[in-house]
């Protein structure tokens, strides 16, 4: 069932389920291709770097991996009230 737990697909679904649901129902698709451009991570957007490092353990800077909590990487409360205008895409 691709609709069940769709908000936590990135961490909770096994890869075969992610692949099937993405291909067949367009649910659970990675927002980034984390294997593309690994030799040029410095050219990735900060959003792609953060997502790929946290979710796929790819593109992490030295000493960083998906074992690092997102709280260590970002203060998601900073600018929250004005996120639509202040946060980069």
Biopython code that builds the backbone (N, CA, C, O; Angstrom):
import numpy as np
from Bio.PDB.StructureBuilder import StructureBuilder

atoms = [
    (1, "UNK", "N", (0.843, -1.182, 0.000)),
    (1, "UNK", "CA", (0.000, 0.000, 0.000)),
    (1, "UNK", "C", (0.886, 1.242, 0.000)),
    (1, "UNK", "O", (1.537, 1.538, 1.002)),
    (2, "UNK", "N", (0.914, 1.957, -1.096)),
    (2, "UNK", "CA", (1.803, 3.108, -1.240)),
    (2, "UNK", "C", (1.289, 4.353, -0.529)),
    (2, "UNK", "O", (2.054, 5.295, -0.321)),
    (3, "UNK", "N", (0.039, 4.382, -0.158)),
    (3, "UNK", "CA", (-0.510, 5.549, 0.545)),
    (3, "UNK", "C", (-0.252, 5.468, 2.047)),
    (3, "UNK", "O", (-0.157, 6.492, 2.722)),
    (4, "UNK", "N", (-0.140, 4.257, 2.559)),
    (4, "UNK", "CA", (0.090, 4.070, 3.988)),
    (4, "UNK", "C", (1.515, 4.503, 4.332)),
    (4, "UNK", "O", (2.469, 4.086, 3.675)),
    (5, "UNK", "N", (1.653, 5.320, 5.341)),
    (5, "UNK", "CA", (2.957, 5.807, 5.818)),
    (5, "UNK", "C", (3.719, 6.564, 4.742)),
    (5, "UNK", "O", (4.950, 6.572, 4.747)),
    (6, "UNK", "N", (3.004, 7.201, 3.818)),
    (6, "UNK", "CA", (3.700, 7.896, 2.732)),
    (6, "UNK", "C", (4.498, 9.098, 3.222)),
    (6, "UNK", "O", (5.407, 9.555, 2.531)),
    (7, "UNK", "N", (4.173, 9.613, 4.397)),
    (7, "UNK", "CA", (4.936, 10.750, 4.919)),
    (7, "UNK", "C", (6.292, 10.328, 5.478)),
    (7, "UNK", "O", (7.169, 11.169, 5.672)),
    (8, "UNK", "N", (6.471, 9.032, 5.737)),
    (8, "UNK", "CA", (7.740, 8.549, 6.289)),
    (8, "UNK", "C", (8.427, 7.560, 5.353)),
    (8, "UNK", "O", (9.254, 6.758, 5.788)),
    (9, "UNK", "N", (8.083, 7.619, 4.069)),
    (9, "UNK", "CA", (8.619, 6.658, 3.106)),
    (9, "UNK", "C", (10.131, 6.633, 3.081)),
    (9, "UNK", "O", (10.728, 5.562, 2.966)),
    (10, "UNK", "N", (10.768, 7.799, 3.187)),
    (10, "UNK", "CA", (12.223, 7.877, 3.009)),
    (10, "UNK", "C", (12.988, 7.092, 4.064)),
    (10, "UNK", "O", (14.072, 6.576, 3.792)),
    (11, "UNK", "N", (12.438, 7.002, 5.251)),
    (11, "UNK", "CA", (13.145, 6.302, 6.324)),
    (11, "UNK", "C", (12.547, 4.947, 6.650)),
    (11, "UNK", "O", (13.250, 4.066, 7.145)),
    (12, "UNK", "N", (11.265, 4.763, 6.382)),
    (12, "UNK", "CA", (10.594, 3.546, 6.828)),
    (12, "UNK", "C", (10.399, 2.477, 5.763)),
    (12, "UNK", "O", (10.293, 1.296, 6.095)),
    (13, "UNK", "N", (10.349, 2.857, 4.507)),
    (13, "UNK", "CA", (10.070, 1.880, 3.461)),
    (13, "UNK", "C", (11.337, 1.196, 2.982)),
    (13, "UNK", "O", (12.367, 1.852, 2.828)),
    (14, "UNK", "N", (11.287, -0.098, 2.746)),
    (14, "UNK", "CA", (12.435, -0.782, 2.133)),
    (14, "UNK", "C", (12.585, -0.330, 0.673)),
    (14, "UNK", "O", (11.617, 0.093, 0.041)),
    (15, "UNK", "N", (13.783, -0.424, 0.164)),
    (15, "UNK", "CA", (14.061, 0.056, -1.192)),
    (15, "UNK", "C", (13.141, -0.531, -2.258)),
    (15, "UNK", "O", (12.671, 0.213, -3.118)),
    (16, "UNK", "N", (12.865, -1.840, -2.237)),
    (16, "UNK", "CA", (11.956, -2.373, -3.272)),
    (16, "UNK", "C", (10.579, -1.703, -3.259)),
    (16, "UNK", "O", (10.002, -1.453, -4.317)),
    (17, "UNK", "N", (10.058, -1.415, -2.081)),
    (17, "UNK", "CA", (8.754, -0.740, -1.987)),
    (17, "UNK", "C", (8.861, 0.681, -2.510)),
    (17, "UNK", "O", (7.989, 1.131, -3.253)),
    (18, "UNK", "N", (9.928, 1.404, -2.132)),
    (18, "UNK", "CA", (10.117, 2.770, -2.634)),
    (18, "UNK", "C", (10.153, 2.770, -4.149)),
    (18, "UNK", "O", (9.491, 3.583, -4.794)),
    (19, "UNK", "N", (10.925, 1.858, -4.715)),
    (19, "UNK", "CA", (11.058, 1.800, -6.175)),
    (19, "UNK", "C", (9.723, 1.503, -6.844)),
    (19, "UNK", "O", (9.353, 2.167, -7.812)),
    (20, "UNK", "N", (8.994, 0.501, -6.331)),
    (20, "UNK", "CA", (7.728, 0.126, -6.948)),
    (20, "UNK", "C", (6.712, 1.258, -6.851)),
    (20, "UNK", "O", (6.051, 1.593, -7.833)),
    (21, "UNK", "N", (6.590, 1.845, -5.664)),
    (21, "UNK", "CA", (5.602, 2.911, -5.466)),
    (21, "UNK", "C", (5.950, 4.145, -6.292)),
    (21, "UNK", "O", (5.055, 4.804, -6.823)),
    (22, "UNK", "N", (7.209, 4.459, -6.406)),
    (22, "UNK", "CA", (7.612, 5.607, -7.210)),
    (22, "UNK", "C", (7.297, 5.360, -8.682)),
    (22, "UNK", "O", (6.710, 6.213, -9.348)),
    (23, "UNK", "N", (7.683, 4.205, -9.180)),
    (23, "UNK", "CA", (7.486, 3.896, -10.596)),
    (23, "UNK", "C", (6.019, 3.721, -10.974)),
    (23, "UNK", "O", (5.614, 4.114, -12.068)),
    (24, "UNK", "N", (5.223, 3.141, -10.090)),
    (24, "UNK", "CA", (3.851, 2.786, -10.433)),
    (24, "UNK", "C", (2.789, 3.758, -9.936)),
    (24, "UNK", "O", (1.727, 3.890, -10.544)),
    (25, "UNK", "N", (3.080, 4.442, -8.824)),
    (25, "UNK", "CA", (2.071, 5.337, -8.258)),
    (25, "UNK", "C", (2.610, 6.746, -7.992)),
    (25, "UNK", "O", (1.897, 7.591, -7.451)),
    (26, "UNK", "N", (3.866, 7.000, -8.370)),
    (26, "UNK", "CA", (4.498, 8.302, -8.177)),
    (26, "UNK", "C", (4.409, 8.771, -6.724)),
    (26, "UNK", "O", (4.172, 9.947, -6.445)),
    (27, "UNK", "N", (4.604, 7.830, -5.815)),
    (27, "UNK", "CA", (4.626, 8.103, -4.379)),
    (27, "UNK", "C", (5.939, 7.551, -3.840)),
    (27, "UNK", "O", (6.353, 6.453, -4.210)),
    (28, "UNK", "N", (6.593, 8.312, -2.966)),
    (28, "UNK", "CA", (7.821, 7.828, -2.352)),
    (28, "UNK", "C", (9.053, 8.003, -3.209)),
    (28, "UNK", "O", (10.050, 7.311, -3.004)),
    (29, "UNK", "N", (9.006, 8.911, -4.162)),
    (29, "UNK", "CA", (10.164, 9.137, -5.032)),
    (29, "UNK", "C", (11.172, 10.049, -4.344)),
    (29, "UNK", "O", (10.798, 11.035, -3.710)),
    (30, "UNK", "N", (12.452, 9.711, -4.474)),
    (30, "UNK", "CA", (13.495, 10.581, -3.943)),
    (30, "UNK", "C", (13.418, 11.926, -4.655)),
    (30, "UNK", "O", (13.240, 11.968, -5.872)),
    (31, "UNK", "N", (13.551, 13.035, -3.911)),
    (31, "UNK", "CA", (13.536, 14.339, -4.565)),
    (31, "UNK", "C", (14.827, 14.625, -5.321)),
    (31, "UNK", "O", (14.878, 15.546, -6.136)),
    (32, "UNK", "N", (15.870, 13.842, -5.059)),
    (32, "UNK", "CA", (17.170, 14.043, -5.696)),
    (32, "UNK", "C", (17.752, 12.717, -6.140)),
    (32, "UNK", "O", (17.487, 11.680, -5.532)),
    (33, "UNK", "N", (18.540, 12.748, -7.193)),
    (33, "UNK", "CA", (19.332, 11.589, -7.602)),
    (33, "UNK", "C", (20.675, 11.733, -6.904)),
    (33, "UNK", "O", (21.551, 12.462, -7.369)),
    (34, "UNK", "N", (20.828, 11.046, -5.802)),
    (34, "UNK", "CA", (22.014, 11.217, -4.958)),
    (34, "UNK", "C", (23.260, 10.525, -5.512)),
    (34, "UNK", "O", (24.365, 10.777, -5.032)),
    (35, "UNK", "N", (23.102, 9.669, -6.498)),
    (35, "UNK", "CA", (24.276, 9.021, -7.079)),
    (35, "UNK", "C", (24.815, 9.795, -8.270)),
    (35, "UNK", "O", (25.929, 9.538, -8.727)),
    (36, "UNK", "N", (24.039, 10.731, -8.770)),
    (36, "UNK", "CA", (24.475, 11.531, -9.911)),
    (36, "UNK", "C", (25.326, 12.711, -9.442)),
    (36, "UNK", "O", (24.896, 13.493, -8.595)),
    (37, "UNK", "N", (26.513, 12.833, -9.986)),
    (37, "UNK", "CA", (27.376, 13.962, -9.661)),
    (37, "UNK", "C", (28.137, 13.835, -8.367)),
    (37, "UNK", "O", (28.546, 14.844, -7.792)),
    (38, "UNK", "N", (28.339, 12.621, -7.892)),
    (38, "UNK", "CA", (29.049, 12.452, -6.616)),
    (38, "UNK", "C", (30.469, 13.020, -6.656)),
    (38, "UNK", "O", (31.009, 13.405, -5.619)),
    (39, "UNK", "N", (31.067, 13.073, -7.824)),
    (39, "UNK", "CA", (32.421, 13.631, -7.924)),
    (39, "UNK", "C", (32.413, 15.159, -7.839)),
    (39, "UNK", "O", (33.465, 15.777, -7.671)),
    (40, "UNK", "N", (31.241, 15.762, -7.955)),
    (40, "UNK", "CA", (31.112, 17.220, -7.937)),
    (40, "UNK", "C", (30.097, 17.680, -6.902)),
    (40, "UNK", "O", (29.263, 18.543, -7.179)),
    (41, "UNK", "N", (30.170, 17.105, -5.720)),
    (41, "UNK", "CA", (29.220, 17.451, -4.661)),
    (41, "UNK", "C", (29.264, 18.943, -4.356)),
    (41, "UNK", "O", (28.256, 19.521, -3.951)),
    (42, "UNK", "N", (30.412, 19.566, -4.544)),
    (42, "UNK", "CA", (30.533, 21.000, -4.277)),
    (42, "UNK", "C", (29.640, 21.834, -5.195)),
    (42, "UNK", "O", (29.428, 23.019, -4.939)),
    (43, "UNK", "N", (29.114, 21.225, -6.260)),
    (43, "UNK", "CA", (28.216, 21.928, -7.169)),
    (43, "UNK", "C", (26.745, 21.652, -6.861)),
    (43, "UNK", "O", (25.866, 22.235, -7.496)),
    (44, "UNK", "N", (26.464, 20.775, -5.901)),
    (44, "UNK", "CA", (25.094, 20.480, -5.497)),
    (44, "UNK", "C", (24.523, 21.638, -4.689)),
    (44, "UNK", "O", (25.266, 22.412, -4.087)),
    (45, "UNK", "N", (23.213, 21.748, -4.681)),
    (45, "UNK", "CA", (22.554, 22.714, -3.796)),
    (45, "UNK", "C", (22.717, 22.233, -2.354)),
    (45, "UNK", "O", (22.900, 21.042, -2.105)),
    (46, "UNK", "N", (22.649, 23.150, -1.431)),
    (46, "UNK", "CA", (22.775, 22.767, -0.019)),
    (46, "UNK", "C", (21.617, 21.861, 0.393)),
    (46, "UNK", "O", (21.776, 21.008, 1.266)),
    (47, "UNK", "N", (20.470, 22.041, -0.222)),
    (47, "UNK", "CA", (19.318, 21.193, 0.081)),
    (47, "UNK", "C", (19.577, 19.759, -0.353)),
    (47, "UNK", "O", (19.268, 18.815, 0.375)),
    (48, "UNK", "N", (20.151, 19.600, -1.555)),
    (48, "UNK", "CA", (20.462, 18.258, -2.048)),
    (48, "UNK", "C", (21.522, 17.599, -1.173)),
    (48, "UNK", "O", (21.400, 16.423, -0.831)),
    (49, "UNK", "N", (22.550, 18.341, -0.812)),
    (49, "UNK", "CA", (23.607, 17.789, 0.040)),
    (49, "UNK", "C", (23.012, 17.317, 1.360)),
    (49, "UNK", "O", (23.290, 16.203, 1.804)),
    (50, "UNK", "N", (22.207, 18.146, 1.980)),
    (50, "UNK", "CA", (21.630, 17.800, 3.282)),
    (50, "UNK", "C", (20.727, 16.573, 3.170)),
    (50, "UNK", "O", (20.799, 15.670, 4.005)),
    (51, "UNK", "N", (19.875, 16.537, 2.138)),
    (51, "UNK", "CA", (18.953, 15.415, 1.993)),
    (51, "UNK", "C", (19.711, 14.126, 1.688)),
    (51, "UNK", "O", (19.475, 13.096, 2.320)),
    (52, "UNK", "N", (20.615, 14.187, 0.727)),
    (52, "UNK", "CA", (21.345, 12.979, 0.329)),
    (52, "UNK", "C", (22.227, 12.453, 1.459)),
    (52, "UNK", "O", (22.341, 11.242, 1.647)),
    (53, "UNK", "N", (22.837, 13.342, 2.194)),
    (53, "UNK", "CA", (23.680, 12.909, 3.310)),
    (53, "UNK", "C", (22.826, 12.268, 4.396)),
    (53, "UNK", "O", (23.146, 11.186, 4.890)),
    (54, "UNK", "N", (21.744, 12.936, 4.763)),
    (54, "UNK", "CA", (20.899, 12.449, 5.858)),
    (54, "UNK", "C", (20.155, 11.172, 5.480)),
    (54, "UNK", "O", (20.069, 10.247, 6.287)),
    (55, "UNK", "N", (19.619, 11.113, 4.264)),
    (55, "UNK", "CA", (18.746, 10.000, 3.907)),
    (55, "UNK", "C", (19.466, 8.850, 3.207)),
    (55, "UNK", "O", (19.055, 7.696, 3.326)),
    (56, "UNK", "N", (20.540, 9.159, 2.477)),
    (56, "UNK", "CA", (21.220, 8.117, 1.694)),
    (56, "UNK", "C", (22.690, 7.954, 2.062)),
    (56, "UNK", "O", (23.378, 7.103, 1.498)),
    (57, "UNK", "N", (23.178, 8.761, 3.002)),
    (57, "UNK", "CA", (24.588, 8.731, 3.408)),
    (57, "UNK", "C", (25.504, 8.912, 2.197)),
    (57, "UNK", "O", (26.533, 8.248, 2.078)),
    (58, "UNK", "N", (25.116, 9.812, 1.309)),
    (58, "UNK", "CA", (25.894, 10.140, 0.111)),
    (58, "UNK", "C", (26.089, 11.648, 0.040)),
    (58, "UNK", "O", (25.193, 12.414, 0.398)),
    (59, "UNK", "N", (27.252, 12.067, -0.418)),
    (59, "UNK", "CA", (27.527, 13.486, -0.582)),
    (59, "UNK", "C", (27.856, 14.210, 0.704)),
    (59, "UNK", "O", (27.910, 15.440, 0.728)),
    (60, "UNK", "N", (28.075, 13.469, 1.766)),
    (60, "UNK", "CA", (28.368, 14.082, 3.068)),
    (60, "UNK", "C", (29.771, 14.677, 3.056)),
    (60, "UNK", "O", (30.685, 14.144, 2.428)),
    (61, "UNK", "N", (29.919, 15.784, 3.757)),
    (61, "UNK", "CA", (31.253, 16.340, 3.901)),
    (61, "UNK", "C", (32.045, 15.439, 4.843)),
    (61, "UNK", "O", (31.465, 14.649, 5.587)),
    (62, "UNK", "N", (33.350, 15.558, 4.809)),
    (62, "UNK", "CA", (34.199, 14.695, 5.623)),
    (62, "UNK", "C", (33.807, 14.828, 7.084)),
    (62, "UNK", "O", (33.669, 15.936, 7.603)),
    (63, "UNK", "N", (33.629, 13.692, 7.742)),
    (63, "UNK", "CA", (33.273, 13.687, 9.149)),
    (63, "UNK", "C", (31.771, 13.771, 9.392)),
    (63, "UNK", "O", (31.320, 13.770, 10.538)),
    (64, "UNK", "N", (30.990, 13.844, 8.301)),
    (64, "UNK", "CA", (29.539, 13.905, 8.429)),
    (64, "UNK", "C", (28.949, 12.683, 7.768)),
    (64, "UNK", "O", (29.440, 12.231, 6.733)),
    (65, "UNK", "N", (27.911, 12.152, 8.353)),
    (65, "UNK", "CA", (27.200, 11.030, 7.746)),
    (65, "UNK", "C", (25.762, 11.087, 8.199)),
    (65, "UNK", "O", (25.361, 12.007, 8.913)),
    (66, "UNK", "N", (24.984, 10.105, 7.783)),
    (66, "UNK", "CA", (23.587, 10.099, 8.199)),
    (66, "UNK", "C", (23.438, 9.789, 9.683)),
    (66, "UNK", "O", (22.321, 9.799, 10.202)),
    (67, "UNK", "N", (24.524, 9.518, 10.365)),
    (67, "UNK", "CA", (24.473, 9.327, 11.810)),
    (67, "UNK", "C", (24.447, 10.655, 12.546)),
    (67, "UNK", "O", (24.205, 10.699, 13.753)),
    (68, "UNK", "N", (24.696, 11.738, 11.819)),
    (68, "UNK", "CA", (24.623, 13.068, 12.399)),
    (68, "UNK", "C", (23.175, 13.499, 12.404)),
    (68, "UNK", "O", (22.506, 13.420, 11.373)),
    (69, "UNK", "N", (22.685, 13.944, 13.516)),
    (69, "UNK", "CA", (21.282, 14.341, 13.570)),
    (69, "UNK", "C", (21.079, 15.624, 12.787)),
    (69, "UNK", "O", (21.986, 16.447, 12.666)),
    (70, "UNK", "N", (19.882, 15.779, 12.261)),
    (70, "UNK", "CA", (19.573, 16.992, 11.518)),
    (70, "UNK", "C", (19.639, 18.207, 12.426)),
    (70, "UNK", "O", (19.871, 19.318, 11.950)),
    (71, "UNK", "N", (19.441, 18.017, 13.717)),
    (71, "UNK", "CA", (19.556, 19.128, 14.662)),
    (71, "UNK", "C", (20.972, 19.670, 14.678)),
    (71, "UNK", "O", (21.177, 20.859, 14.925)),
    (72, "UNK", "N", (21.949, 18.818, 14.420)),
    (72, "UNK", "CA", (23.332, 19.269, 14.377)),
    (72, "UNK", "C", (23.621, 20.048, 13.100)),
    (72, "UNK", "O", (24.517, 20.892, 13.078)),
    (73, "UNK", "N", (22.868, 19.770, 12.038)),
    (73, "UNK", "CA", (23.118, 20.392, 10.745)),
    (73, "UNK", "C", (22.348, 21.691, 10.552)),
    (73, "UNK", "O", (22.853, 22.620, 9.922)),
    (74, "UNK", "N", (21.128, 21.769, 11.088)),
    (74, "UNK", "CA", (20.258, 22.909, 10.837)),
    (74, "UNK", "C", (19.508, 23.315, 12.086)),
    (74, "UNK", "O", (19.214, 22.489, 12.950)),
    (75, "UNK", "N", (19.205, 24.590, 12.169)),
    (75, "UNK", "CA", (18.269, 25.074, 13.163)),
    (75, "UNK", "C", (16.986, 25.368, 12.400)),
    (75, "UNK", "O", (16.822, 26.455, 11.846)),
    (76, "UNK", "N", (16.080, 24.403, 12.372)),
    (76, "UNK", "CA", (14.865, 24.529, 11.566)),
    (76, "UNK", "C", (13.880, 25.530, 12.140)),
    (76, "UNK", "O", (12.909, 25.888, 11.473)),
    (77, "UNK", "N", (14.108, 25.984, 13.349)),
    (77, "UNK", "CA", (13.233, 26.992, 13.926)),
    (77, "UNK", "C", (13.653, 28.400, 13.527)),
    (77, "UNK", "O", (12.858, 29.337, 13.617)),
    (78, "UNK", "N", (14.892, 28.551, 13.090)),
    (78, "UNK", "CA", (15.382, 29.879, 12.712)),
    (78, "UNK", "C", (14.636, 30.362, 11.482)),
    (78, "UNK", "O", (14.678, 29.718, 10.433)),
    (79, "UNK", "N", (13.964, 31.475, 11.604)),
    (79, "UNK", "CA", (13.234, 32.050, 10.486)),
    (79, "UNK", "C", (11.954, 31.334, 10.140)),
    (79, "UNK", "O", (11.395, 31.557, 9.066)),
    (80, "UNK", "N", (11.473, 30.479, 11.021)),
    (80, "UNK", "CA", (10.294, 29.670, 10.729)),
    (80, "UNK", "C", (9.077, 30.529, 10.409)),
    (80, "UNK", "O", (8.310, 30.198, 9.505)),
    (81, "UNK", "N", (8.893, 31.609, 11.125)),
    (81, "UNK", "CA", (7.715, 32.455, 10.909)),
    (81, "UNK", "C", (7.704, 33.071, 9.500)),
    (81, "UNK", "O", (6.641, 33.379, 8.961)),
    (82, "UNK", "N", (8.877, 33.242, 8.923)),
    (82, "UNK", "CA", (8.976, 33.870, 7.592)),
    (82, "UNK", "C", (9.586, 32.929, 6.573)),
    (82, "UNK", "O", (10.231, 33.381, 5.627)),
    (83, "UNK", "N", (9.395, 31.634, 6.746)),
    (83, "UNK", "CA", (10.083, 30.648, 5.913)),
    (83, "UNK", "C", (9.808, 30.828, 4.431)),
    (83, "UNK", "O", (10.706, 30.608, 3.619)),
    (84, "UNK", "N", (8.586, 31.224, 4.045)),
    (84, "UNK", "CA", (8.270, 31.343, 2.624)),
    (84, "UNK", "C", (9.109, 32.422, 1.936)),
    (84, "UNK", "O", (9.376, 32.341, 0.737)),
    (85, "UNK", "N", (9.518, 33.423, 2.698)),
    (85, "UNK", "CA", (10.293, 34.518, 2.119)),
    (85, "UNK", "C", (11.780, 34.415, 2.421)),
    (85, "UNK", "O", (12.606, 34.936, 1.672)),
    (86, "UNK", "N", (12.124, 33.748, 3.514)),
    (86, "UNK", "CA", (13.501, 33.765, 3.958)),
    (86, "UNK", "C", (14.341, 32.561, 3.641)),
    (86, "UNK", "O", (15.567, 32.660, 3.594)),
    (87, "UNK", "N", (13.707, 31.407, 3.417)),
    (87, "UNK", "CA", (14.472, 30.198, 3.181)),
    (87, "UNK", "C", (14.759, 30.046, 1.693)),
    (87, "UNK", "O", (13.905, 30.335, 0.854)),
    (88, "UNK", "N", (15.962, 29.593, 1.373)),
    (88, "UNK", "CA", (16.307, 29.381, -0.027)),
    (88, "UNK", "C", (15.683, 28.095, -0.534)),
    (88, "UNK", "O", (15.317, 27.211, 0.241)),
    (89, "UNK", "N", (15.571, 28.011, -1.839)),
    (89, "UNK", "CA", (14.978, 26.798, -2.428)),
    (89, "UNK", "C", (16.058, 25.846, -2.860)),
    (89, "UNK", "O", (15.760, 24.770, -3.379)),
]
sb = StructureBuilder()
sb.init_structure("model")
sb.init_model(0)
sb.init_chain("A")
sb.init_seg("    ")
for serial, (resi, resn, name, xyz) in enumerate(atoms, 1):
    if name == "N":
        sb.init_residue(resn, " ", resi, " ")
    sb.init_atom(name, np.array(xyz, "f"), 0.0, 1.0, " ", f" {name:<3s}", serial, name[0])
structure = sb.get_structure()
